Amino acid sequence: MNKLKIINDPIYGFITIPSELIYDIIEHRYFQRLRRVSQMGMSYVVYPGAHHTRFQHAIGCVHLMQKAVQVLQFKGVKISKEEEQALQIAILLHDIGHGAFSHALEHSIVNDISHEEISLKFMEALNIEFKGKLTLAIEIFKGEHIRKFLNQLISSQLDIDRLDYLKRDSFYTGVAEGNVNSERLITMLNVKNEELVVEEKGIYSVEKFIIARRLMYWQVYLHKTGLVAENILVKVLQRAKELTKRGEKLESSKALKFFLENKIDRNNFNKGELEIFSKLDDYDIISAIKAWQEHEDLVLSTLSKAIIQRKLPKIKLKNEPIEQKNIKEIKSEVQKKYKISKEEMAYFVLEGTVENHAYSIEKSPINILFKNGRLKDIVVASDHLNLQALTKPVIKHYISYPK
């Protein structure tokens, strides 16, 4: 059987699957689950085109990684066949641990365990199945490889993951501000002292990349309507978990039922839990929420209808903290209107903060390589006045409540 397939991608055109091992991993049911996990969670309530999946993103990342390796090898950077394949496997599987609707599950039905940790558990399980062929990929993914730039291609402030998701999310939402020139950025990559750097002539592409990331966060990822929809989804699942704990029988798939009935965190997320998690995707959540619209519990049914019928609460996003007096008034009104307890009211009035940090000086910097061999952080090297401002996190405060 020919396993060197070609996939037609709307962003990059034809993508070739580079090896039989990569093909076999893509065909594995763990990876196929990503076809049923949306890349952008609830963003489709704002941007109707944003229905693309983690599967598409992962395939796109493999394509960009192939390009990056070719560019670096052309510039004389020694990357062995084993390292090349390990990089492709690591980037293919970097998001495999994402739960249904991407980030929502991390705050509701599994506790205190991130998608990165779950990704690693999937990779280790696959490594056993593939008789140790993923060992080097896991080492690079964990940042334990002696060659630092290999890990920086997977996870840094200018990594292959970001180069794909910004371009892809921009395409599917129609928000042109996020459309980065990933091909040019990759062409400008180089390695100096085993660290990933960008050549001097790529400086303006890096500036645009950082600004695009900031704009995409405010305009798309932290859009207030998407934010309120994501919060409601988290609250629906938390309420379902609470009712299940009280002995209520809720309509749900076997996989979802397991996570509603059990407290799962990093201490007990073992092989059995991983297997059940691998059967859980967006479809389980949506079909359950559709059924819960008819439930007699006011909180569960109201919040479920809010998602399915897009009857979302009002949300206010402010630069300054919202006054406690205002919050108390809103809570009191909601309590009276719905005739609910203080505990139940916490499901209807949600408050919190969101943060947009386009570029961090503390994390591994994006270094610019000048012709004389010197390295400078992009913020120092750039003549773009806004870049210095973008190193400071911007925090906004929100409150949402029924209209």
Backbone torsions as a table, in degrees:
resi	resn	phi	psi	omega
1	MET	NA	132.4	177.9
2	ASN	-77.2	116.7	-177.9
3	LYS	-102.3	-2.3	-179.8
4	LEU	-90.2	75.9	-173.3
5	LYS	-83.6	164.9	175.0
6	ILE	-120.8	131.9	-179.4
7	ILE	-113.5	135.8	177.8
8	ASN	-91.8	116.0	-175.9
9	ASP	-111.5	135.4	-177.8
10	PRO	-65.9	-19.0	-178.1
11	ILE	-88.9	-51.0	-171.9
12	TYR	-107.5	-2.3	-175.4
13	GLY	82.4	-135.9	-175.4
14	PHE	-81.2	126.7	178.5
15	ILE	-112.2	129.8	177.5
16	THR	-97.7	138.1	173.5
17	ILE	-79.6	119.9	-166.1
18	PRO	-73.9	-22.1	-177.8
19	SER	-154.0	164.3	179.9
20	GLU	-65.7	-35.1	179.7
21	LEU	-64.4	-45.1	177.9
22	ILE	-60.0	-42.2	178.9
23	TYR	-59.6	-45.0	-178.5
24	ASP	-65.3	-35.6	177.9
25	ILE	-68.3	-43.1	178.6
26	ILE	-60.1	-38.4	-178.2
27	GLU	-73.3	-17.2	-177.3
28	HIS	-64.7	142.7	-176.7
29	ARG	-60.2	-30.5	177.7
30	TYR	-59.4	-43.5	-177.6
31	PHE	-77.5	-36.2	-179.7
32	GLN	-61.9	-25.3	176.5
33	ARG	-55.9	-31.0	-176.6
34	LEU	-65.3	-16.1	173.6
35	ARG	-65.6	-21.0	-175.8
36	ARG	-112.8	22.1	175.5
37	VAL	-124.6	118.0	-176.1
38	SER	-71.1	143.7	-179.2
39	GLN	-69.9	-33.3	-171.6
40	MET	-118.8	27.2	175.0
41	GLY	54.4	-123.5	-175.3
42	MET	-92.8	12.0	-176.9
43	SER	-60.3	-20.7	-178.4
44	TYR	-66.3	-15.5	176.3
45	VAL	-70.1	-19.1	177.4
46	VAL	-103.7	-48.3	-178.7
47	TYR	-111.4	100.6	-172.6
48	PRO	-59.2	-20.7	-179.8
49	GLY	-82.1	-9.8	-172.4
50	ALA	-80.0	59.2	179.4
51	HIS	-110.1	15.6	-178.8
52	HIS	-74.9	163.9	-168.4
53	THR	-116.7	167.7	174.1
54	ARG	-61.8	-30.0	179.1
55	PHE	-61.0	-49.9	-179.3
56	GLN	-60.9	-42.7	-179.5
57	HIS	-61.6	-45.1	-177.6
58	ALA	-63.8	-41.0	178.4
59	ILE	-64.7	-41.7	177.5
60	GLY	-60.5	-38.9	179.5
61	CYS	-64.0	-39.1	178.5
62	VAL	-62.4	-41.6	179.0
63	HIS	-60.4	-47.9	-179.2
64	LEU	-66.3	-34.1	178.3
65	MET	-65.5	-40.1	175.9
66	GLN	-57.0	-45.5	179.9
67	LYS	-62.0	-45.7	-177.6
68	ALA	-61.2	-43.8	-179.9
69	VAL	-64.0	-42.9	178.9
70	GLN	-60.1	-43.9	-179.5
71	VAL	-62.3	-47.6	-177.6
72	LEU	-66.1	-40.1	177.9
73	GLN	-64.1	-39.8	178.6
74	PHE	-60.3	-32.2	-179.2
75	LYS	-88.2	9.1	174.4
76	GLY	92.4	7.4	177.8
77	VAL	-79.4	125.0	-178.4
78	LYS	-78.3	115.2	174.3
79	ILE	-130.0	116.8	-176.9
80	SER	-72.5	165.1	177.5
81	LYS	-58.3	-39.1	-179.2
82	GLU	-65.5	-44.4	179.3
83	GLU	-65.2	-39.8	179.8
84	GLU	-60.7	-47.6	-180.0
85	GLN	-67.1	-37.6	179.2
86	ALA	-63.1	-40.1	177.1
87	LEU	-62.2	-42.6	-179.5
88	GLN	-65.5	-39.6	179.0
89	ILE	-68.2	-44.1	-178.0
90	ALA	-61.1	-42.9	-178.9
91	ILE	-74.4	-32.2	177.2
92	LEU	-61.9	-38.2	-172.8
93	LEU	-102.6	6.5	-173.1
94	HIS	-62.3	-25.0	-177.4
95	ASP	-113.3	11.4	-172.6
96	ILE	-64.5	-19.1	-179.1
97	GLY	-86.1	0.5	179.2
98	HIS	-64.7	135.9	177.3
99	GLY	-85.3	-178.4	178.7
100	ALA	-55.1	142.2	-177.4
101	PHE	53.1	32.0	173.2
102	SER	61.4	-91.8	-171.5
103	HIS	-92.6	-14.9	-172.3
104	ALA	-61.6	-36.8	-176.3
105	LEU	-69.5	-27.0	-178.2
106	GLU	-65.2	-19.8	-176.4
107	HIS	-112.0	10.7	-175.3
108	SER	-135.6	-63.9	-172.8
109	ILE	-103.4	-11.4	164.1
110	VAL	-119.4	144.8	-174.6
111	ASN	-118.2	143.2	167.5
112	ASP	55.1	32.2	173.6
113	ILE	-143.4	125.8	-174.7
114	SER	-87.3	164.5	178.7
115	HIS	-65.2	-27.3	177.3
116	GLU	-64.3	-41.3	178.9
117	GLU	-65.3	-39.8	179.3
118	ILE	-68.6	-38.2	176.1
119	SER	-56.4	-44.3	-179.7
120	LEU	-63.0	-40.0	178.5
121	LYS	-63.5	-41.0	176.5
122	PHE	-62.4	-43.8	-178.5
123	MET	-63.1	-40.0	179.5
124	GLU	-67.9	-37.5	177.8
125	ALA	-66.2	-42.5	178.2
126	LEU	-65.9	-34.5	179.8
127	ASN	-62.2	-36.2	177.4
128	ILE	-67.0	-44.5	-179.3
129	GLU	-64.2	-37.6	-178.1
130	PHE	-95.2	22.0	172.2
131	LYS	52.9	48.1	172.4
132	GLY	81.7	7.6	-176.3
133	LYS	-75.6	-7.5	-179.8
134	LEU	-103.8	5.6	-173.7
135	THR	-57.4	-48.0	-178.5
136	LEU	-66.6	-38.2	178.2
137	ALA	-61.3	-41.4	-179.9
138	ILE	-65.7	-40.8	178.8
139	GLU	-60.3	-43.9	178.9
140	ILE	-67.4	-44.3	-179.7
141	PHE	-58.1	-39.9	-178.3
142	LYS	-80.0	-6.7	-179.2
143	GLY	76.2	24.3	-177.1
144	GLU	-99.7	-0.7	-178.6
145	HIS	-78.7	144.7	-176.2
146	ILE	-64.1	-29.4	179.9
147	ARG	-89.4	104.4	-170.9
148	LYS	-62.6	-36.1	-174.5
149	PHE	-64.3	-24.6	178.9
150	LEU	-63.4	-43.9	177.8
151	ASN	-69.8	-34.3	-179.8
152	GLN	-64.6	-28.8	175.6
153	LEU	-67.0	-29.2	-179.4
154	ILE	-87.9	-42.7	-174.0
155	SER	-147.0	103.1	175.7
156	SER	-163.5	-169.9	-178.3
157	GLN	-83.2	-6.9	172.9
158	LEU	-139.4	68.2	-176.9
159	ASP	-104.8	172.9	-177.4
160	ILE	-65.3	-34.4	178.7
161	ASP	-57.2	-51.4	-178.5
162	ARG	-66.7	-37.9	-179.2
163	LEU	-63.2	-32.0	177.5
164	ASP	-82.8	-48.8	-171.1
165	TYR	-67.0	-33.0	178.1
166	LEU	-64.3	-46.9	-178.5
167	LYS	-66.2	-42.6	-176.7
168	ARG	-70.1	-46.4	-179.3
169	ASP	-65.9	-35.0	176.8
170	SER	-63.5	-42.1	-179.4
171	PHE	-64.1	-48.0	-174.0
172	TYR	-77.4	-23.9	177.1
173	THR	-89.7	-23.3	-175.4
174	GLY	83.7	10.8	179.3
175	VAL	-88.7	98.4	-171.5
176	ALA	-64.5	-23.9	-176.9
177	GLU	-60.4	-23.0	-177.3
178	GLY	-90.8	-0.8	-173.8
179	ASN	-75.6	92.0	-179.0
180	VAL	-86.8	154.6	178.1
181	ASN	-89.4	80.6	-174.4
182	SER	-64.3	-34.5	-179.8
183	GLU	-61.9	-45.5	-178.6
184	ARG	-67.8	-42.3	179.1
185	LEU	-58.8	-42.4	179.6
186	ILE	-65.6	-39.4	179.9
187	THR	-63.4	-27.3	-178.1
188	MET	-88.0	-3.7	-178.3
189	LEU	-70.5	150.0	173.8
190	ASN	-153.9	177.0	178.8
191	VAL	-128.1	130.4	176.8
192	LYS	-134.6	128.3	-177.0
193	ASN	52.9	40.2	178.8
194	GLU	63.8	17.4	176.2
195	GLU	-115.9	146.8	179.8
196	LEU	-74.6	129.5	179.1
197	VAL	-133.7	168.0	176.0
198	VAL	-117.9	132.7	-179.7
199	GLU	-66.5	152.8	-173.7
200	GLU	-50.1	-40.9	-176.0
201	LYS	-71.2	-6.8	177.5
202	GLY	-94.6	6.2	-172.0
203	ILE	-59.1	-40.0	-177.7
204	TYR	-72.5	-31.2	176.1
205	SER	-66.2	-37.1	178.3
206	VAL	-68.1	-41.8	178.0
207	GLU	-57.7	-46.9	-179.0
208	LYS	-63.8	-37.9	179.5
209	PHE	-60.4	-46.0	-178.5
210	ILE	-66.5	-42.2	179.4
211	ILE	-67.0	-41.0	178.5
212	ALA	-59.9	-39.9	-179.7
213	ARG	-63.9	-43.8	178.9
214	ARG	-61.6	-46.5	-178.7
215	LEU	-64.7	-39.3	179.2
216	MET	-64.5	-35.1	179.8
217	TYR	-65.9	-47.6	-178.5
218	TRP	-72.8	-38.0	-173.5
219	GLN	-83.2	-28.7	-173.2
220	VAL	-122.2	-67.6	-171.6
221	TYR	-63.6	-35.3	179.7
222	LEU	-111.6	23.8	175.7
223	HIS	-57.3	134.8	-169.2
224	LYS	-62.0	-34.5	179.8
225	THR	-71.3	-40.7	176.1
226	GLY	-63.3	-38.1	-179.7
227	LEU	-63.6	-44.6	-178.9
228	VAL	-68.4	-37.1	178.5
229	ALA	-63.6	-42.9	178.8
230	GLU	-63.1	-42.6	179.5
231	ASN	-64.4	-39.6	178.8
232	ILE	-64.6	-40.6	178.2
233	LEU	-59.7	-44.2	177.7
234	VAL	-60.2	-44.4	-178.2
235	LYS	-67.0	-36.2	176.8
236	VAL	-59.2	-48.0	-177.6
237	LEU	-67.6	-37.1	177.2
238	GLN	-64.9	-41.4	178.9
239	ARG	-65.0	-42.7	178.7
240	ALA	-60.2	-39.7	179.7
241	LYS	-66.3	-42.0	-179.9
242	GLU	-63.9	-44.9	179.8
243	LEU	-65.3	-38.9	178.3
244	THR	-62.2	-39.9	179.5
245	LYS	-61.6	-32.9	179.4
246	ARG	-79.7	-2.6	178.5
247	GLY	100.3	3.4	177.7
248	GLU	-70.9	141.8	176.4
249	LYS	-97.8	113.7	-179.1
250	LEU	-106.1	143.9	178.3
251	GLU	-70.1	124.0	178.2
252	SER	-167.2	166.8	176.6
253	SER	-72.1	165.7	-179.5
254	LYS	-59.2	-43.8	-177.2
255	ALA	-63.9	-45.8	179.8
256	LEU	-65.7	-40.6	179.7
257	LYS	-56.3	-42.7	-179.2
258	PHE	-59.3	-45.3	-177.7
259	PHE	-75.0	-24.4	175.2
260	LEU	-73.9	-35.0	-175.4
261	GLU	-84.0	-20.6	-174.3
262	ASN	-121.4	146.6	176.1
263	LYS	-88.0	109.2	-176.8
264	ILE	-111.2	124.1	174.8
265	ASP	-138.1	-170.9	-174.9
266	ARG	-64.6	-21.5	-178.5
267	ASN	-75.2	-27.8	-178.1
268	ASN	-124.2	19.2	176.7
269	PHE	-86.9	85.3	-174.8
270	ASN	-106.9	-163.2	-175.2
271	LYS	-58.8	-43.5	-179.3
272	GLY	-64.5	-43.1	180.0
273	GLU	-65.0	-38.7	179.1
274	LEU	-62.7	-41.2	-179.9
275	GLU	-62.3	-42.5	179.7
276	ILE	-70.2	-39.5	178.2
277	PHE	-59.3	-34.7	-178.1
278	SER	-68.8	-11.1	179.0
279	LYS	-101.9	4.5	-175.1
280	LEU	-105.7	127.2	179.3
281	ASP	-147.6	-173.1	-177.6
282	ASP	-55.2	-35.9	-174.8
283	TYR	-64.1	-38.8	177.8
284	ASP	-60.2	-45.4	-175.3
285	ILE	-66.7	-49.1	-177.4
286	ILE	-64.1	-43.3	-178.8
287	SER	-65.7	-35.7	177.6
288	ALA	-66.2	-46.4	-178.0
289	ILE	-63.9	-35.9	176.7
290	LYS	-59.7	-42.9	180.0
291	ALA	-69.5	-37.1	-175.8
292	TRP	-69.9	-13.2	176.3
293	GLN	-58.2	-28.0	-176.5
294	GLU	-94.2	1.2	-175.4
295	HIS	-69.0	149.1	-176.6
296	GLU	-73.8	-18.1	177.6
297	ASP	-70.8	120.6	-175.6
298	LEU	-58.1	-43.6	-176.7
299	VAL	-63.5	-51.9	-176.5
300	LEU	-62.5	-46.0	-176.9
301	SER	-68.7	-41.3	-179.2
302	THR	-63.7	-45.4	-178.9
303	LEU	-69.0	-35.5	178.8
304	SER	-65.4	-42.1	177.4
305	LYS	-63.6	-37.4	-179.7
306	ALA	-56.9	-38.3	-179.2
307	ILE	-79.0	-51.5	-174.1
308	ILE	-67.0	-39.7	-176.9
309	GLN	-96.4	3.9	-176.6
310	ARG	52.3	44.9	174.4
311	LYS	-100.1	72.7	-170.8
312	LEU	-84.7	150.6	178.1
313	PRO	-65.4	167.5	175.1
314	LYS	-76.1	146.8	176.0
315	ILE	-137.3	137.5	176.5
316	LYS	-117.7	131.1	179.6
317	LEU	-114.2	122.4	-174.8
318	LYS	-126.9	153.6	176.1
319	ASN	-77.2	-28.7	-178.7
320	GLU	-105.1	155.3	176.0
321	PRO	-57.8	143.1	-178.9
322	ILE	-78.7	135.0	-176.1
323	GLU	-63.4	137.8	-178.3
324	GLN	-59.4	-33.8	-179.7
325	LYS	-60.6	-44.3	178.9
326	ASN	-63.8	-42.3	-179.1
327	ILE	-62.5	-43.0	179.8
328	LYS	-61.4	-42.7	179.4
329	GLU	-61.5	-45.5	-179.6
330	ILE	-61.8	-44.9	-178.9
331	LYS	-62.5	-42.1	-179.1
332	SER	-63.6	-43.2	178.8
333	GLU	-62.3	-45.2	-178.8
334	VAL	-63.6	-40.6	-179.9
335	GLN	-61.3	-43.1	179.6
336	LYS	-66.5	-46.0	-174.9
337	LYS	-61.1	-45.5	-174.8
338	TYR	-94.0	-5.4	-177.5
339	LYS	52.0	57.4	-176.9
340	ILE	-123.6	164.5	179.9
341	SER	-77.5	171.1	179.9
342	LYS	-63.6	-38.3	-179.6
343	GLU	-64.8	-43.2	-178.9
344	GLU	-68.5	-33.8	-179.0
345	MET	-60.8	-28.9	-179.9
346	ALA	-63.5	-15.9	176.7
347	TYR	-84.2	-18.7	-175.5
348	PHE	-101.9	-31.2	178.5
349	VAL	-109.8	112.3	-175.2
350	LEU	-115.8	135.7	178.1
351	GLU	-135.6	153.7	179.7
352	GLY	174.3	-165.9	179.4
353	THR	-131.4	153.5	171.2
354	VAL	-124.9	149.1	-175.9
355	GLU	-127.9	137.0	177.0
356	ASN	-120.8	112.6	-178.4
357	HIS	-124.9	93.7	-171.7
358	ALA	-67.0	-36.3	-178.0
359	TYR	-151.1	130.5	-177.8
360	SER	-111.0	129.4	178.4
361	ILE	-73.2	-29.2	-176.0
362	GLU	-70.6	-40.1	-178.8
363	LYS	-72.4	174.2	-178.4
364	SER	-54.2	116.2	-173.0
365	PRO	-71.7	161.6	170.4
366	ILE	-89.9	107.9	-176.7
367	ASN	-95.0	136.2	177.6
368	ILE	-98.0	130.5	-179.4
369	LEU	-98.1	116.5	179.9
370	PHE	-88.3	163.9	-175.5
371	LYS	-60.9	-28.3	179.3
372	ASN	-81.8	3.3	176.7
373	GLY	93.1	-6.1	-179.1
374	ARG	-77.7	152.1	177.7
375	LEU	-113.3	138.3	174.9
376	LYS	-137.6	140.8	173.4
377	ASP	-60.0	142.7	-177.7
378	ILE	-52.1	-36.2	-178.6
379	VAL	-65.4	-37.8	179.7
380	VAL	-76.9	-39.8	-175.0
381	ALA	-73.5	-27.3	-172.7
382	SER	-81.1	147.4	173.1
383	ASP	-100.0	11.3	179.9
384	HIS	-85.4	111.9	-172.9
385	LEU	-61.6	-31.9	-176.3
386	ASN	-67.4	-24.4	-174.1
387	LEU	-61.4	-39.2	178.1
388	GLN	-60.4	-41.1	179.8
389	ALA	-65.3	-33.2	-176.6
390	LEU	-72.8	-9.6	177.9
391	THR	-79.2	-12.8	179.8
392	LYS	-93.6	131.1	178.8
393	PRO	-67.8	138.8	176.0
394	VAL	-103.7	124.6	-178.1
395	ILE	-112.5	132.0	174.7
396	LYS	-121.3	150.2	-177.1
397	HIS	-108.8	140.7	-179.4
398	TYR	-133.0	156.5	170.4
399	ILE	-141.1	135.3	175.7
400	SER	-128.1	146.3	-177.0
401	TYR	-158.9	159.3	-177.7
402	PRO	-58.5	144.4	-179.1
403	LYS	-67.0	NA	NA
